[in-house]
Amino acid sequence: MLVLFLSVRRNLYAIYKVSRTFTNLENRVKENMQVQDNTETLEQIIAHIVEFTKTITEYDFDEPATRQFVVLPILRALGWDDRNLKTLEVLPESRTDPENNKRIKVDYALRHEGRPLILVECKRWRENIEESEEHHEQLAKYIFQRGVDLGILTNGKTWHFYLAYKTDVLWRDRKFCSIELNKQKEAIADFQKYLFKPNVIDESARTEAEKMVQTYAERANIQMKDRAPASDEDLEPRRIPD
């Protein structure tokens, strides 16, 4: 009787292992299909925007038009649902400091289960976001106020990614990635790495960003600190060399 019991037990365990294997394979297939669908959609969206760059420039897209025709389509292609009233995962005009600064808002907060993961600040298409210290400082304050890890500053054609890491690295040197839409292959790869919704939720996007900032800090021999900056002055130690 004991032998029969042990035999049945081994068979049941074998069936369980096979079932788990098939389940894992099925999940991997679904993930791969999702990534593939995402890639194709993202390629189409970016190609469409690049194709009509002249039109966008001629119409001199202001900030609302840039958000509607450029930023939101890219976010949707990356898995963010701006139409879901239940989750509000793409929350527009999100307050950066709900308790103390109700009038200061960021264009989009990308959220999961009600918690903001990325803040996105948008500017008009022709806005020069490369040389404006004001724009970078504005975004830095937003992400520190909300305690969010990642922040994005974009005019639609250029996307700058920042990491609000606990370090003495100068805040503008926390830019770990810049995306230019006209460099389509590179843009797609970086968007998927840092802004694809599943990668943001499982924190692999943050992990990759940390690696980039850590590399920059090591080049400048800057010690990473386990604390958040208390003020703007804390963000002004020294720049990372080019």
HELIX and SHEET records of a PDB file:
HELIX    1   1 LEU A    2  GLU A   51  1                                  50    
HELIX    2   2 THR A   53  GLU A   58  1                                   6    
HELIX    3   3 GLU A   63  THR A   66  1                                   4    
HELIX    4   4 ARG A   67  VAL A   71  3                                   5    
HELIX    5   5 LEU A   72  ALA A   77  1                                   6    
HELIX    6   6 GLU A  133  ARG A  146  1                                  14    
HELIX    7   7 TRP A  171  ARG A  174  5                                   4    
HELIX    8   8 GLN A  184  LEU A  195  1                                  12    
HELIX    9   9 LYS A  197  ILE A  201  1                                   5    
HELIX   10  10 SER A  204  ARG A  219  1                                  16    
HELIX   11  11 ASP A  232  LEU A  235  5                                   4    
SHEET    1   A 6 VAL A  90  ASP A  97  0                                        
SHEET    2   A 6 ASN A 101  HIS A 112 -1                                        
SHEET    3   A 6 ARG A 115  CYS A 122 -1                                        
SHEET    4   A 6 LEU A 150  THR A 154  1                                        
SHEET    5   A 6 THR A 158  LEU A 163 -1                                        
SHEET    6   A 6 LYS A 175  GLU A 180 -1                                        
END                                                                             
